[in-house]
Amino acid sequence: MSGLAVFPNPLAPLRRRMRAWFENRLSFTDQVELTQRTVYILPTRPGLMLVVTLLTLLVASINYQLNLGYLLTFLLAGSAVVGMHVCHGTLRGLAMNLTAPPAQYAGATATFDVRLTNTRRSIRHGIGLSVLNRPGASAKEARETHWAWTDVPAQGSSTVKVGFTPPSRGLHRLPTLTAETRFPLGTFRVWTVWRPAAQILVYPAPELHAPPLPPGEPRSGGAAVATQSQSSGEFDGVRGYRRGDPMKLVVWKKATRAGEHSISEDGGLIVRDTQQAQRHELWLDFKHAGAQGTEHRLSRLCAWVLRADKLGLDYGLRLPSVEVKPSSGEAHKRRCLEVLALC
């Protein structure tokens, strides 16, 4: 016998359907104030053990007519009831406000801020926030769930960072969140479920070892042959500094990268070759990004966009469904990355 047979949990599909039904009842919002109807409470395992202990003490006190046993039983039961009330009140009335995260690259961890605001005159202790485990998550994934814990001061606020890894490129809604507390005794778990309305844009992951930039294409009426870099075969658009060149043409991003091929062969600065730029255009074309799958091509185009922007070149982007005209700058780079993410 090679191993023990693993039987699926027959209640798992029912639990997934119930959870999906419950989450679909929640509205999307980036601001929420917890009320009596949105905060839930159940005993923890230590709480259930406390109940068993109290029942044992009560039965023993009745059988042996122990007055001190009655006193201890009701004292512990009263403490548990007070702890239940305090635990529920720790979350009830708390306001949570989410700040949408910036765009991120696929495969990287995205973080966003959640601000907790407390209007009471007492401190709220031991509040944790995390991404709600997806249906069917394994026990290992549940144990590795990252919790961000904080105390919210009286009539003040506290900010926590929550992280998650987007599944793929594109525009994604933030995952469902959960907040919980077990303060003060740990015998009860009070939690809430929150569906943010904010979305995150995920760019393709840039290729780690992308080939050089493609050669520049001649402009209409220009030269018939595109100029390439003598060293790497890629589109240049730059040349060594010559006396009299205006300083605004210097590519400072390359000049400050010491120890790399960021300066000309004679040790001078690198400037933009305006004459070559007038004759040629750098186009990052989907057709020239390799023969592999679509995601690999988009990953290579993303790396080319970042490299061309780092060199300060004017570049355009061609995809089967959209074309971005050549330009440069931070706004143009973001535009190209957004097109790659949403295509």
C-alpha positions in Angstrom: 0.0 0.0 0.0 1.7 3.2 -1.2 0.0 5.5 1.2 -3.2 6.5 3.0 -6.2 7.4 0.9 -7.3 11.0 1.2 -11.0 11.5 1.0 -12.4 14.9 0.1 -14.4 16.8 2.7 -18.1 16.4 1.7 -19.0 19.7 3.4 -16.4 21.7 1.4 -18.6 22.5 -1.6 -21.4 23.6 0.8 -19.1 25.8 2.7 -17.8 27.5 -0.5 -21.4 28.1 -1.7 -22.4 29.5 1.7 -19.3 31.8 1.8 -19.9 33.0 -1.8 -23.5 33.8 -0.9 -22.5 35.6 2.2 -19.8 37.8 0.4 -22.2 38.6 -2.4 -24.6 40.1 0.1 -21.9 42.7 1.1 -21.7 46.0 -0.7 -18.4 47.4 -2.1 -17.1 50.3 -0.2 -13.8 51.9 0.8 -15.2 53.3 4.1 -17.1 51.3 6.7 -18.2 51.9 10.2 -18.8 48.6 12.2 -22.2 48.3 13.8 -24.1 45.6 15.8 -25.2 44.0 12.5 -21.8 43.8 10.9 -19.8 42.4 13.8 -19.9 38.6 14.6 -18.8 36.7 17.6 -18.1 33.0 18.4 -16.2 31.3 21.2 -12.7 30.1 20.4 -11.3 26.7 21.4 -10.0 28.0 24.7 -13.5 29.5 25.2 -15.1 26.1 24.6 -12.7 24.5 27.0 -13.7 27.1 29.6 -17.3 26.2 29.1 -16.5 22.5 29.7 -14.5 23.5 32.8 -17.4 25.6 34.2 -19.9 22.7 33.6 -17.6 20.3 35.4 -17.2 22.7 38.3 -20.9 23.3 38.5 -21.7 19.5 38.5 -19.1 18.9 41.2 -20.4 21.7 43.3 -23.9 20.4 43.1 -22.9 16.9 44.0 -20.7 17.7 46.9 -22.6 20.9 48.0 -19.4 23.0 47.8 -20.2 26.7 48.4 -16.7 27.8 47.4 -17.2 25.7 44.2 -20.4 27.7 43.4 -18.5 30.9 44.1 -15.6 29.9 41.8 -17.9 28.7 39.0 -20.0 31.9 39.0 -17.0 34.1 39.3 -15.3 32.5 36.2 -18.6 32.6 34.3 -19.2 36.2 35.2 -15.6 37.1 34.0 -16.2 35.2 30.7 -19.5 37.2 30.2 -17.7 40.5 30.9 -14.9 39.5 28.5 -17.4 38.7 25.8 -19.0 42.1 26.1 -15.6 43.9 26.1 -14.4 41.8 23.1 -17.5 42.6 21.1 -17.2 46.3 22.0 -13.6 46.5 20.8 -14.7 46.3 17.2 -18.2 47.7 17.4 -18.3 51.4 16.5 -14.8 51.3 14.8 -14.5 53.2 11.5 -12.2 51.9 8.7 -11.0 53.8 5.7 -9.0 52.3 2.9 -6.5 54.1 0.6 -6.2 52.6 -2.9 -2.8 51.2 -3.7 -0.6 52.4 -6.7 -0.1 50.3 -9.7 2.1 47.2 -9.3 4.0 44.7 -11.4 2.8 41.1 -11.7 4.4 38.8 -9.2 5.2 41.5 -6.6 3.4 42.1 -3.3 1.1 45.0 -3.3 0.4 46.9 -0.1 -2.3 49.4 0.8 -3.1 51.4 3.9 -6.2 51.0 6.1 -6.9 53.7 8.7 -8.7 52.8 11.8 -10.5 55.6 13.6 -11.7 55.4 17.2 -14.2 58.0 18.5 -14.4 56.6 22.0 -12.5 57.7 25.1 -11.0 54.3 25.6 -8.3 52.5 23.8 -9.1 49.6 21.5 -6.6 46.8 21.9 -5.5 43.9 19.8 -7.2 44.6 16.4 -5.9 42.6 13.4 -6.5 43.0 9.7 -5.8 40.5 7.0 -6.9 39.3 3.6 -9.7 36.8 3.9 -8.6 33.3 2.9 -10.0 32.3 -0.4 -12.5 29.4 -0.4 -10.8 26.0 -0.4 -7.5 27.4 1.0 -5.3 24.7 2.5 -4.4 24.6 6.2 -0.8 25.7 5.3 -2.1 28.8 3.5 -4.3 29.6 6.4 -1.4 29.4 8.8 0.7 31.6 6.5 -1.9 34.3 6.4 -0.3 37.6 7.3 -2.0 39.6 10.0 -1.3 43.3 10.8 -2.0 44.1 14.4 -2.5 47.4 16.1 -4.0 49.3 19.0 -6.2 52.3 18.2 -5.8 55.2 20.7 -8.7 56.9 22.4 -10.3 59.5 20.1 -7.5 58.9 17.6 -6.5 56.7 14.7 -4.0 54.1 13.6 -2.9 53.0 10.2 -1.9 49.5 9.2 -0.5 48.1 6.0 -2.1 45.1 4.4 -0.3 43.2 1.6 -1.4 40.7 -1.0 -0.1 39.3 -4.3 -2.3 40.0 -7.4 -3.0 36.9 -9.4 -2.1 38.3 -12.8 -1.8 41.5 -14.8 -4.8 43.6 -15.5 -7.3 45.6 -13.4 -8.2 43.8 -10.2 -10.5 44.6 -7.3 -8.9 44.5 -3.9 -9.5 41.2 -2.1 -12.0 40.8 0.7 -10.6 41.8 4.1 -11.4 40.7 7.6 -10.7 42.4 10.9 -10.8 40.5 14.2 -9.9 40.8 17.9 -9.8 38.3 20.8 -9.1 40.9 23.5 -9.2 40.7 26.5 -9.3 37.0 27.5 -9.0 35.1 24.1 -12.1 33.1 24.9 -14.2 34.8 22.1 -13.3 35.7 18.5 -15.1 38.9 17.2 -14.7 39.6 13.5 -16.1 41.4 10.5 -15.8 41.0 6.7 -15.2 43.9 4.4 -15.3 44.1 0.6 -13.3 47.2 -0.7 -14.4 49.0 -3.8 -10.9 50.1 -4.8 -9.0 48.5 -7.7 -5.4 48.0 -8.5 -3.7 48.1 -11.9 -1.2 45.3 -12.4 1.5 45.7 -15.1 3.1 42.8 -16.8 6.3 41.5 -15.0 9.3 42.9 -16.9 11.5 40.2 -18.5 14.7 39.8 -16.4 17.1 39.3 -19.3 15.4 41.1 -22.1 17.3 41.4 -25.4 18.5 44.9 -26.6 16.0 47.4 -27.9 14.9 46.9 -31.5 16.5 49.1 -34.2 14.9 52.4 -34.9 12.6 52.7 -37.9 13.2 55.4 -40.5 10.7 58.2 -40.6 8.7 58.8 -43.7 11.1 60.3 -46.3 14.1 59.5 -44.1 17.0 57.1 -44.6 16.2 53.6 -45.7 18.3 51.8 -43.2 17.8 52.1 -39.4 20.8 53.0 -37.3 21.8 50.5 -34.6 24.2 50.7 -31.8 27.7 49.3 -32.8 28.1 47.6 -29.5 24.8 45.9 -28.8 22.8 46.2 -32.1 20.0 48.1 -30.4 18.5 51.5 -31.2 21.0 54.2 -30.0 19.5 57.7 -30.1 22.5 58.9 -28.1 26.2 59.8 -28.8 29.2 61.1 -27.0 29.3 64.7 -25.7 30.8 67.3 -28.0 32.0 70.8 -27.1 29.2 73.2 -27.7 26.4 70.7 -27.1 23.6 72.2 -24.9 23.5 70.7 -21.4 19.8 70.0 -21.7 20.6 67.2 -24.2 22.8 65.4 -21.6 21.3 62.0 -20.5 22.0 62.4 -16.8 20.4 59.0 -15.9 23.2 57.3 -17.9 25.9 59.7 -16.8 25.3 59.0 -13.1 25.4 55.2 -13.3 29.1 54.7 -12.4 30.7 51.5 -13.2 28.4 50.6 -16.1 28.4 51.4 -19.8 26.7 54.7 -19.0 29.3 57.1 -20.5 31.0 57.3 -23.9 34.2 55.5 -24.8 36.4 58.5 -24.2 35.0 59.1 -20.7 32.7 62.0 -21.7 29.1 62.5 -21.2 26.2 61.0 -23.2 23.9 63.3 -25.1 20.8 62.7 -27.2 21.6 62.5 -30.9 19.0 64.9 -32.2 20.0 64.2 -35.9 19.5 60.5 -35.5 16.2 61.1 -33.6 15.0 63.2 -36.6 15.8 60.4 -39.0 14.5 57.4 -37.0 11.8 56.5 -34.6 12.0 53.8 -31.9 8.9 51.6 -32.0 8.4 48.8 -29.5 6.3 46.4 -31.6 4.4 43.4 -30.4 5.3 41.5 -33.6 9.0 42.0 -32.9 8.9 40.9 -29.2 9.7 37.2 -29.8 7.8 34.1 -31.0 6.6 32.9 -27.6 3.2 33.4 -26.0 1.3 36.6 -25.5 2.3 37.0 -21.9 6.0 36.6 -22.6 5.8 39.2 -25.4 4.1 41.7 -23.1 6.7 41.0 -20.5 9.5 41.8 -23.0 7.7 44.9 -24.1 7.4 46.0 -20.5 11.2 45.6 -20.1 11.8 47.6 -23.3 9.5 50.4 -22.1 11.4 50.7 -18.8 14.8 50.6 -20.6 13.9 53.2 -23.2 12.5 55.4 -20.4 15.7 55.0 -18.4 17.8 56.1 -21.4 15.5 59.1 -22.0 14.6 58.0 -25.5 11.5 58.9 -27.5 9.6 55.6 -28.2 6.3 54.4 -29.4 4.3 51.2 -28.6 2.5 49.0 -31.1 0.0 46.3 -30.1 -2.5 44.5 -32.3 -5.3 46.5 -30.9 -3.8 49.9 -30.0 -0.9 52.2 -30.9 0.8 54.8 -28.7 2.7 57.5 -30.6 6.4 58.1 -29.8 7.1 60.3 -26.8 9.0 60.3 -23.6 8.6 61.2 -19.9 6.9 59.7 -16.9 3.3 60.2 -18.2 4.2 58.5 -21.5 5.8 55.5 -19.6 2.7 55.1 -17.4 0.5 55.3 -20.5 2.4 52.5 -22.2 2.4 50.3 -19.1 -1.3 50.8 -18.7 -1.9 49.7 -22.3 0.3 46.6 -21.7 -1.7 45.8 -18.5 -5.1 46.1 -20.1 -4.6 44.8 -23.6 
